[in-house]
Amino acid sequence: MAKCTICGNKIAELFLGKLKGTIIKKEGKSKQYEVCFECQKKFKNKEEMLKEIK
C-alpha cells in the first residue's frame, strides 16, 4: 500500500491495484508523489499540492 506524501495516511487501492487518489510529478524531475483523495479535495490544483509536499 502506498502512503500519501502530504498527510502520510495509507491510500486505498481499487481494482487491479489502482490508487484511489492521484500521482503528481514536479517539472523536470522523475520522482512521483502519491496524493490521497482527501488531500486532493483540500488542494484544488497541482501547484497547491506541490507546495504542501514535505
N, C-alpha and C positions, 0 to 999 in steps of 0.2 A: 504494500500500500504506500502511496505517495503522501507527503505532507505538504501543507500549504506553506509557501515561502513567507507570506505576510504574517499569518496568525499562528502557524505551527500545528493546526489541527489536521487530523487524518482526512484525506479526500476519499470519498466513496467512489467505488468503481461500478460502472454499469456493465451491460452485456459485452462480452469479449474483451474485458479489461480496459474499456474506455473510461476516462476520468469524468466525474460529474463536476466540471469546472472548466478552466482554460489553461493553456500554456502560452506564456509570453516570452519574448526574447528582447534583449537590448540591441539597438542597431550596431552592427559591426562586430558583435560578439556571437559566439556559437553556443553559449550556455543557455539552457532553457529553465524557466521558472514556472512551477505549477502554482495555480491560484485556485482556491476553493470557491464554490458557488456563492457562499455568504459574502466573502470579500469582494467577489465580482459584482455583487449587488451594491455594496457600500461605495466602491470606487468605480465610477461610471466609464472612465476611459483608460487607455493603456498608460498614458503619462502619469496619472494619479497612482496607478498600481506600481509602476516602476519607482516612484518616489518613496513608497512605503516599504519596499523591499529592504531588508536589513543587510 
